[in-house]
Amino acid sequence: GGGKRKANGHHIQTLTMIQPAMMMSMAPLLAPIILLMSALPSGLASDGAAGPYPPLSDAASAVLGDVRSFADLRPCEATSAELARYGPDDALAPCLLYDIRDYVPAGGEESPGRRRDQADEAREDRVGSDHSTTSASGRELREKAARSLESEGTAEVALVQVTPSNCNNHRDGAVTSVGLLNSSNAGRGFGIGYRSAGGVSSGLALGREEGDRSVKFRLVSIVGGNPANVGNDVFTEVHVFLLDSALRQIGNAAFILGSCSFASSADKPVALENRKVVLSQVGPPGFYDPASNPYVFGIHVNSDTYPLPALSALTFRLQAEGRATSTQQVRALYRDRSEFFKSTCESAVNAARQRGFDVTAIEYNPDGDDDGDGVPNSQDDEHVRALADRLCPPSDGDGTPRGTHHPAIFACVNQEVDVVIGRLRENGCRPVSAWFTTATWGWATANPETIPYFQGGGQWHENFKYGDEFFETGQAVLDYGLEEYGYLGNYDHVVSYAMPMFLAKLL
């Protein structure tokens, strides 16, 4: 059923979940979701102001500057890959990275497959000379094009995403699938309805029949700033403000594409307030609670399972050596400000305790400042080295930590990984096994001599079978991304690609 409500001169449609939140794997295997159309909650602000959230702090207001709503965002001045390399000293104002709205007829001059190897071309691709969010003439052109497409049986559905600067993989994969979906079916978008006889797969391949309907996605991808520069708490405020404003100002915004890791929590209150489904890219099962928020869904494997095979391998080794688990130390170092980092390592800690291992859990706040020197703990090398000393204490000179067997270590960390490993080497640490979250990320590619000695977990591997209308394997998705965006993505890139594919199947 459909419900519409006129607000500020625009017909706005929103979605209400009537099925409890559920975990999902890759797009071709996803279960269908039942959706109902409903009206927006009352109190829609004409200026796109945020809903019932805490007032913005002075620090968050300073980051936003003259950005009072989504409409004030300017195009990003760097590519997605360039933004991902921003460090603690790189200030970044919120900006619009992509606004992909494909209203060019088949045979037109634009192509979703054009290379983005020049910064100027990248910015033009993302926003376009007549696609400025602050240009009245640009809006008129888009509205005219939209009316033309609707008369031909094509509708537009907007997908909105806010990410931190470092999350290139979580956003760029979606750019690939949206471009390909919009250009399919002779440029008409993907087919929907009973005439497509099987959803996206059939709708892409079949010719258009009288009465058929098509859909094209609009992808609005906002970079909310650089958390390494302003801190996670301030970034979260900005994230909530911008996502809420975008959903209120984009009349056909139907879905939120989830952000990455810690930033994903900021999507949840906005999804609830605006009654929009968010497809999250995080794995902890505790993140998904249908009783508190029925709009939160996931396209992610349960990340609590990531470290368990490493623990099983360690158990087998002890059995082969005839040793009791109580003689083996298991030490885990993990952040407490991300449900992913905290939940993943805690699953290893809990399983190790159940199996009788000698367990030490080292939890720390990456955003805190324990020594009061003004530097966040995760960026304070002295603090990180002290944590590494607890993870694998200095040895007596023979590689064995004082009074113990070689420990098995688990580390749910991020950019501090290099300082941790450097300190472990200084300490002469020789762990019996090492499981790190970074072992399946870009850090692995950057450390080819080190990574063979590490274990890790993730969403996808090149040996996995994955195929759809456009790519035969997930590796082909990454190869395409290397050509398009200038970097070789990781499993998050494949997951990001799968989100619009799944939503197309759903529609």
Secondary structure as GFF3:
##gff-version 3
##sequence-region A 1 507
A	DSSP	beta_strand	5	7	.	.	.	ID=ss1
A	DSSP	beta_strand	10	12	.	.	.	ID=ss2
A	DSSP	beta_strand	14	17	.	.	.	ID=ss3
A	DSSP	three_ten_helix	27	29	.	.	.	ID=ss4
A	DSSP	beta_strand	35	38	.	.	.	ID=ss5
A	DSSP	alpha_helix	58	64	.	.	.	ID=ss6
A	DSSP	three_ten_helix	70	72	.	.	.	ID=ss7
A	DSSP	beta_strand	74	75	.	.	.	ID=ss8
A	DSSP	alpha_helix	80	84	.	.	.	ID=ss9
A	DSSP	beta_strand	95	101	.	.	.	ID=ss10
A	DSSP	alpha_helix	119	126	.	.	.	ID=ss11
A	DSSP	alpha_helix	136	151	.	.	.	ID=ss12
A	DSSP	beta_strand	154	163	.	.	.	ID=ss13
A	DSSP	alpha_helix	168	187	.	.	.	ID=ss14
A	DSSP	beta_strand	190	192	.	.	.	ID=ss15
A	DSSP	three_ten_helix	194	196	.	.	.	ID=ss16
A	DSSP	alpha_helix	200	205	.	.	.	ID=ss17
A	DSSP	beta_strand	213	223	.	.	.	ID=ss18
A	DSSP	alpha_helix	227	230	.	.	.	ID=ss19
A	DSSP	alpha_helix	232	249	.	.	.	ID=ss20
A	DSSP	beta_strand	253	257	.	.	.	ID=ss21
A	DSSP	three_ten_helix	261	266	.	.	.	ID=ss22
A	DSSP	alpha_helix	267	274	.	.	.	ID=ss23
A	DSSP	beta_strand	277	280	.	.	.	ID=ss24
A	DSSP	three_ten_helix	285	287	.	.	.	ID=ss25
A	DSSP	beta_strand	296	298	.	.	.	ID=ss26
A	DSSP	three_ten_helix	303	305	.	.	.	ID=ss27
A	DSSP	alpha_helix	308	321	.	.	.	ID=ss28
A	DSSP	three_ten_helix	325	327	.	.	.	ID=ss29
A	DSSP	beta_strand	329	335	.	.	.	ID=ss30
A	DSSP	alpha_helix	339	354	.	.	.	ID=ss31
A	DSSP	beta_strand	358	364	.	.	.	ID=ss32
A	DSSP	three_ten_helix	377	379	.	.	.	ID=ss33
A	DSSP	alpha_helix	381	391	.	.	.	ID=ss34
A	DSSP	beta_strand	408	412	.	.	.	ID=ss35
A	DSSP	alpha_helix	417	426	.	.	.	ID=ss36
A	DSSP	beta_strand	433	436	.	.	.	ID=ss37
A	DSSP	three_ten_helix	437	440	.	.	.	ID=ss38
A	DSSP	alpha_helix	442	446	.	.	.	ID=ss39
A	DSSP	three_ten_helix	451	453	.	.	.	ID=ss40
A	DSSP	alpha_helix	474	485	.	.	.	ID=ss41
A	DSSP	alpha_helix	491	506	.	.	.	ID=ss42
###
